[in-house]
Amino acid sequence: MTHLPACAGVGFKAEHASDILDGNASVGWFEIHPENYMVAGGPRLAMLADVCAQYPVSMHGVGLSLGGGDPLDARHLADLKRLVDRFNPAMVSEHIAWSSHEGLYMADLLPTPMTKTSLDQLVAAIDMVQSHIGRRILIENPTSYLPLPQNSISELDFITEAARRSGCGLLIDVNNIYISAHNLGFDAEAFVDGIPADLVGEIHLAGHERDANDQDSILIDTHSRPVADPVWALFDRLIARIGPKPTLIEWDNDVPSWPVLQHEAALADTRLNAVRSRAPEMAS
């Protein structure tokens, strides 16, 4: 399995292919959503093969509906396994969310109630995915906009327990933490400080926007802007404690030109390298 390096990566976009596939892209790795490549053949798979031949690739799923109560879709699992077997990605991950119910699919990542019942269901779903594709996955902390009244377990305890019980790892989205802390009123720094270092396999960074309603202070996870300064500060705080990790710049809407995206990745690498340079000093 290709190693996912502890440096900055970005999401692969077809409009950037000419800049990337010349072999000179100054980023360490790329992420793709496997759902975009669940096809029988054609130019899309050929392009993915070219990317995988030159760079480590992470497959970050958006459609398994791990956090729902329904059984996982057998066809989706089979399609995912086919991609994993063919392209041997460096990492596979999914969201703690649900997107299907009783055969109806919704193109969204809807919030999973944080209860004992939903925790048991999530662990069972992770176990099924890991057994089916034959490897460990990472699960990503959600973005929250409103508190769910049925929640009885804190988010940090919920994701940690799910990872410990299933043997998976954590994909920590720092932007999600910042947004959720703002929207729900919890302490983002305390959350970051409580994340178990041994479980973190990858980090995500992204931009966000304030809700368009002037009467509403809610932040929305849009992936359409540069990383905000408070999110960079949380990222610095996290990697100062747990060390450098593979770090993705997510920019999925209002996608910028390649140099803009490359610059954002370089900002992450600067921070990761600063932590590396302090490692001997911290050890002494």
ABEGO torsion letter per residue (X at the ends): XBBBBBBBBBBBBAAAAAAAAAGABBBABBBBBAAAABBAEEAAAAAAAAAAAABBBBBBBAAAGAABABBBBAAAAAAAAAAAAAAGBABBBBBBBBABBGGBBBBBBBBBBBBAAAAAAAAAAAAAAAAAAGBBBBBBBBBBABBBAABABBAAAAAAAAAAAAGBBBBBBAAAAAAAAAAAGBBAAAAAAABBAAABABBBBBBBBBBABAABABBBBAGABBBBAAAAAAAAAAAAAAEBBBBBBBBABGBBBAAAAAAAAAAAAAAAAAAAAAAAAAAX
